[in-house]
């Protein structure tokens, strides 16, 4: 580990902004969305992309260093602290509608960036603690099914029409929110049933993770309505929805329009580094724990975030993730920018 690895502490910038917003809603209730979709995109316009890869020595030293793992694990208490702090403030503080909306948006962004995104990284690990932490981080965004579908569905079917999380050419991000979220949930249940059947296990079993997930989600929602007023509970649900919509917006820009070729047998060619959109804008990389080096993640899903690499053959987004999401919210502009960049042999 080197001193420069402390750069990953910057990933706590958004939670810190959200805490400031909760403490001082009159001044900072919108600080988190301003930082995410205002300050960072502007900074990325004037900062270079970093395409350097680690040396073999650095890879060895970073591969098993606990610092990188604890950076992820700390998000679990941090996310729940921000969520609880936000809900208590909504319940007991006298907030204007404008301030209230700001806190809901800010907390929703944290649930997506430091909740679901970190859960994505931990969900790829095999140890019991990482799997539990991933499930708990997904819980407030109502996406506990994500790890199952992502690991066994998305990674197998990415860049094919069968993958719910691969946006079609000329599909808007708003349409994608619905098709991806609904189809991923349906896919997770199908995968779970297939796994139970393959191991000769019953539906009503503790091995049915989708059933356990459903119980956890219902319990979480019940706690919200028991502990808080209906208004605050509904706002908590809105935060969770914003969290998973942020995830789906990221899914949208990661694979938009890219399709794998099919063999004569009908099977698809293997996933390579060319089947995901990359971004090497440094701030976006750090804030999302290198998620923006997405091509290598799909090429070698077992790699931890600090080891992900740049490939010159990977398709590159013209801007970082936050800026790309903003552009995607204007579909004609997104299509005009991105469609010409999609290789002809990877279109539908």
C-alpha positions, 0 to 999 in steps of 0.5 A, spaced: 500 500 500 502 507 498 500 513 500 496 515 494 491 509 496 488 514 501 485 517 495 479 512 496 477 516 502 474 521 497 469 515 496 466 518 503 465 525 500 458 524 498 456 521 505 460 527 508 456 532 504 449 528 506 451 529 513 452 536 512 445 537 509 442 533 515 445 537 520 444 544 516 438 543 512 437 551 511 444 551 507 446 544 505 440 540 504 442 540 496 449 539 497 450 532 495 446 532 489 450 539 487 457 535 488 455 529 485 451 532 479 454 539 479 461 540 482 464 533 480 462 533 472 465 540 472 472 538 475 472 532 470 471 537 464 478 540 466 482 534 469 485 528 465 483 521 464 488 516 468 489 510 464 495 507 468 495 500 470 498 497 476 505 494 476 506 487 478 509 489 484 503 493 486 498 488 484 501 483 489 502 488 495 494 491 494 491 484 493 490 482 500 491 488 504 486 489 509 485 497 508 481 496 501 476 491 504 475 496 511 474 502 506 468 498 503 466 495 510 465 502 513 460 504 509 455 499 512 455 503 519 455 509 515 450 508 510 445 506 516 447 512 520 445 517 515 439 513 513 437 513 521 439 521 522 435 523 516 429 519 518 429 522 525 430 529 522 425 528 517 420 526 523 422 531 528 425 537 525 421 543 522 423 543 515 420 546 509 418 542 503 424 544 499 429 542 505 425 536 505 426 534 498 433 536 498 434 531 504 430 525 501 435 526 494 441 526 498 440 520 502 437 517 496 444 518 492 448 515 498 443 509 498 445 508 491 453 510 491 455 508 498 450 502 499 448 499 492 455 500 489 459 497 495 454 491 495 455 490 488 463 489 490 462 485 496 457 481 493 462 478 488 466 475 494 465 468 497 465 469 504 459 470 509 461 476 512 461 480 505 455 477 503 451 479 509 454 486 508 452 486 501 445 484 503 444 489 508 447 495 504 441 493 499 436 492 504 434 500 504 433 500 497 429 494 496 434 491 492 436 485 496 435 480 490 441 484 486 446 480 488 443 473 486 441 476 479 447 480 478 452 474 479 448 469 476 444 473 471 447 479 468 454 476 468 452 471 464 448 474 459 451 481 459 451 485 452 445 480 450 438 481 449 436 476 454 440 481 459 435 486 463 441 490 465 443 491 458 440 497 455 438 497 447 440 501 442 435 508 442 432 505 449 431 511 453 434 511 460 426 512 463 424 506 459 430 502 462 428 504 469 422 500 468 424 494 464 431 493 467 428 493 475 422 489 473 425 484 469 431 483 474 427 482 479 423 476 475 430 473 473 432 473 480 426 469 482 427 464 476 434 463 477 433 462 485 427 456 483 433 453 478 438 453 483 433 450 488 431 445 483 438 443 481 439 441 489 433 438 490 431 443 495 424 445 497 421 452 496 420 453 503 427 453 505 432 457 509 436 456 502 431 460 498 435 466 499 429 470 495 424 468 500 429 470 505 430 477 502 422 478 501 421 477 509 427 482 510 424 487 505 417 486 508 420 487 515 424 493 514 418 496 511 414 494 517 419 497 522 419 504 518 411 504 519 412 502 526 417 507 528 416 513 524 409 516 522 406 515 515 409 521 512 416 519 514 416 512 512 413 514 505 419 518 504 424 513 506 421 508 501 422 514 496 429 514 498 430 507 497 427 508 490 432 514 488 437 509 490 436 503 485 434 508 480 441 511 481 443 504 480 439 503 474 442 509 471 449 507 472 447 500 469 444 504 463 450 507 461 455 501 462 452 497 457 448 501 452 447 499 445 453 494 446 451 486 444 455 480 443 455 476 437 452 469 436 455 463 434 452 459 429 449 454 434 446 460 437 450 461 443 454 468 444 461 469 444 464 470 451 464 476 455 470 480 453 473 487 455 469 490 449 462 489 452 462 495 457 463 502 457 469 505 461 471 511 464 477 513 466 476 520 469 479 519 476 474 522 481 468 518 478 473 512 479 474 513 486 467 515 488 465 509 485 470 504 487 473 503 480 466 501 478 467 505 472 473 500 470 467 496 468 470 493 462 475 489 466 470 487 472 466 484 467 472 480 463 475 478 470 469 479 475 473 476 481 478 482 481 477 486 487 476 494 485 483 496 487 486 491 482 481 493 476 485 495 469 484 499 463 484 496 456 485 500 450 480 496 446 475 497 451 469 502 449 470 509 452 465 514 455 466 521 452 465 523 460 465 521 467 459 517 470 456 523 473 456 527 467 454 521 462 448 520 467 446 527 466 446 527 459 442 520 459 436 524 462 436 528 455 435 522 450 436 525 444 442 528 446 444 521 449 443 518 442 446 523 438 452 523 442 453 515 443 450 512 437 455 513 433 460 511 438 457 504 438 461 499 433 457 497 427 458 489 429 455 490 436 449 493 434 442 490 434 
